[in-house]
Amino acid sequence: MNIVKLLGALLIAAGVLGLVYGGFSFTKETHDLKLGPIELAVKEKESVNIPSWAGIGAIALGAALLLFGGKKH
């Protein structure tokens, strides 16, 4: 399996996951306070939404790479 077909398969998988889950969330630390033995940390939960068109585009591009990427001219 060459690199173009592998990239096509990864794009299809990422597109399907984007359509199924619609996004992902993560937690990041924004502030840290250390005052002697007392420590305070503020964490914010961030959410990233993946648009449907991006998932469909990734699937289409991955399929095109699988179909036409391995052909030699």
ABEGO torsion letter per residue (X at the ends): XBAAAAAAAAAAAAAAAAAAAGEBBBBBBABBBBBEABBBBBBBBBBBBBBAAAAAAAAAAAAAAAAAAABBX
